[in-house]
């Protein structure tokens, strides 16, 4: 078997090359593998039997036009059309053993973030850092499942608006208990660094609702910020979705729709920070993304 370190192809040759081969592990021990183009009847039958799409598309066809409109409105909250959200949501229901079809909501869609505290814990605190420069995991345009590390330069400018949708089922354990979502903003003024907080106080018991806070001005130069969830002297569960930190015309939160808030990156993607990292995580507390029938 021939081994090469680099292949230089003409444009016409590239079409044929990538038609039959695909790159594997591009960053560590890079190599190529043959694409499987032809499938046996047995393989095709197995794929169809395992696919949830026939079942889900049949359920979609039975929905009324008003129900499909509700799914479209909910999907717009996360940049999806109604059918794609319906497929994602119904697939999650089936995999979690839940019967029926969910009721679409503008406040939460499919997977949501969860912070849970049980005995002996009474506190949890997680953060997402937003310095001026950091790495993210970005899908390669035109590919089905290929990702690459990309440097992001977050040129922070005011106003900074933070918001989230949340549902809380928390119980206070005594004086001083709280639940909050906030941004710690670092600024520099006359050669000295300062920390300024933009805070949203969360109700301990509430059905799904939206909460927002805005920082319009500071004294000095913005350096960066971090987003933090902090629950203290409480037990129970906080659910959240559609998390935003908006400035310069866009939302900069990583995993804003809470598909995998505890996701970490390894191997060639080691320089990419976790979506949310634990600052305080005692025994009895946990955070993750879940699908729940609300």
N, C-alpha and C positions, 0 to 999 in steps of 0.2 A: 504494500500500500504506500503510495507516494505521500510525503508530508511537505507542505509548503508553508511559508510564513506570511506570504502576501500574494494576492491574485489581482492582476490588473487586466480588466476586461473592456472590450469595446462596447458601446451602447447596445448594439445588436446582440452581442454575446451575453450581456447582462440579463436580457429577457429570457433567454434559454436557460442560463445558469440558475436564476432564482425561480424559474418555473419548476425545476426538479429538485432544488436544494434549498435549505433554509439555515441561517446561522443559529448556533446553539451556544449558550453561555458566552456571550460576546466579550465579557470583561475578565473572566478567569478561565484558562485553558480553552480558548476559543476554538471552535470547530464547526463543521457543517454536517447536516444530516439529510438524508433523502426524504423528500415529501412523499407521503402515502397518497397516491392519486387514485388507485383502483381499489375498491373494497369488494369483498366477497358478498354473496347474497346473505350469508349467515351474519356477517359483520353489520351490514345495513339493517337487517332485521333487529339485531341487538340494539343498535343505536336508536331506532324508532321506538322500541319498547321502553328504553330508559328515558327518553325525552318526555318532558312534561308539557311541551308546547301544544301537542294535539288536544290534550285535556283542557289546557288553559285557554286556547283560542276558541274552543267550543263554549266554554263558560262566558267568554267575552261576547260571543255572538248572541247569547241569550239576554244580555243586558239591554235595557231600554236606552233611548237616545239621551234622556235626562241623566241616567246613571253614567253613561259614557262621558257626558259633559262634566259631571262631578269628578271623574277620574282625570280628565284633561286639565281641569282647574287645579287639582292637587298636584299633578305631574309638573305643571308649570312652575311650581314653587322650587323644584329642583332641576329644572331644565330638561324635563322629559315630556314626551307626549303621553296621552292617557293610556294607550295600549302598552307602552313600554313599562310604565309604572305598574299597571295591572299585572303584567307578566312577572315583574320582580317581586311584587307583594304576594301574589298568589303562590309563586314558587316557594317563597319563604314559609307561607302558611302550610303548604303540603309537607315540606321538609321538617317542620316542627310539629306535625301531627294535628294541626288545627283544622276543623271542618269549615265548610262554607266559604263565603267571600267577605273580605273586610269592607268597612264603610270608609270611603276616602275622606281624608281630612286635609285642611289647609295648614294645620299646625304640626303634623307629623306624618311621615311617609315611610312605609316599609321598616327598615332597621332604625333604631333610636339608641342614643347613648344612655348608659345607666351608671349611677353611683349608688352603691348599697353599703349599709353599715349595720352590722349585727353584733351581738355580744361575743367577745368582750370589748370590741372597738367602740369608740364614740366620736371618731373624727376621720376625715379623709380629705386629701388635698392633691389636685393634679394640675399640671401646667402645660401650656404650649408656647414655646419661645418664638419671638419674632424680632431677631436682630436685623440689622440692615442687609446682611448677606447670609444666605443659608441654602442648603440643597433640598430638592424635592424629587419625588419619584413621578416621572411623567410618561404617559403613554406615547409610543412612537406613532406618528401620524401615518395612517394607511395600513397599519398592522392590526392583527386581531388580539394578540396577547403579549406584545413586546413592550417593555418599558426601558427607560434610560434615566440616569441621574442628571439633573439639570440645576444649574446655579440660579437662584432667584435673588435679585437685588430689589429689596422692598424700600423704595424711597418714600419714607413716611411723611405725610403732610396732613394738616388739620383741615376740617374737623375729622375726628375719629369717632365712629359710632359702633358700639357693641350691642348685640341683641341675641336673643335666643327664644325658642319656644320650649316650655317646660311643664311638667306635671310632677307634683311633689306629694309624697306619702311619708312624711317625716314626723317623728315625735320628739319633743324636747325632753332632755334628761335633767334640766335644771337651769339655773341662772346663767346668762351669758351665751346661750345656744343661738346659733345662726346658720343660715345657708346663703351663700352669695356667689355670684359670678362677676368677675371684675378684671380690669386691665391695669397692670402696673406699668406706668409709662416713665421711661428714663429720659431726663433732659439735662442739658448742660448750660450753666449760666455763670459767666465770669470765672471760668476755669474750674467750677465745682459741679459735680454730678448730683442731681436730686431725683427722688422717686415720687411720682404723683399718681394717685389712684383714681380710676374711673369705675364706679361700683354699681352693681345691680343687686339689691337685696331681694332674695327669693322667699316667697311664702313657704312655711313649713308644710302646709296642707292646701293643695289647690288642684283643680282640674286643669287641663291644658290651657295655657295662656301665653301671650307674648310679652316680653319685657325688653326695654331699650334704654340706653344711656348714651350721651354724647359729650365729648370733650371738644370745645370750640377754640380755645386759646390757651397758651402757656407762656411763661416767661423763659426765654432762652432758646436753645436749639434741641430739637428732638433727636434722640439717639436710637431708641428702639422700645419695644414693649413686650410684655408677656401676658397671656390670658390664663386665668386661674379659676377653677372651681374649688370652693372650700366649704365644707360642712363641719360644724363643731358642736360637740355636746348634744348630739342627736343620734337617733337610730331610725332606720327605715330606708326608703329608696327615693332617689330623684331621677326622673327621666327627662331627657332633653333632645332637641333636634333643631336643624336649620340654624346652626350657630354662625354668627357673623361678626367680623371685625372689618368694617368698611371705611376705606379712605382712598383718595385718589381715584374715585369712581369704580372701585371693585372690592369684592369680599376676599380677604387674604387668609381666612381660616383654612387650615388643612383638614380634609375630611369634614366639611361643613354639614354633610347629611348623615354623619355618624354610621358609616358602613362598617368601620373597624377602628374604633377609637384607641384600642390598645395595640395597634399594629406597630411592630418594630421592623427594622431593616438590617440585613446581614450581607456577608460576602462582598460583592462589588458595590453594594449600596450601603455600606457601613456608615458612610458619612452623613446619611440622611437621618435626621432626628425622628424619634417616635412621634406619632400624631399627638398623643398626650402622655406625658411622663409623670410618674408618681413622685410627689414631694413628701406626703405623709400617707402611709398605707399599712396600718397595723393589722395584726391578725383579726379577722372578722370583717374587714372592709375589702371591697373589690370594685373594679370599674371595667366595663366592657360594652360592646354593642349587642343588642338583643332584638328579637322580634317578639312582640307581645300583642295579644288581642285586647286592645283598649276599649 
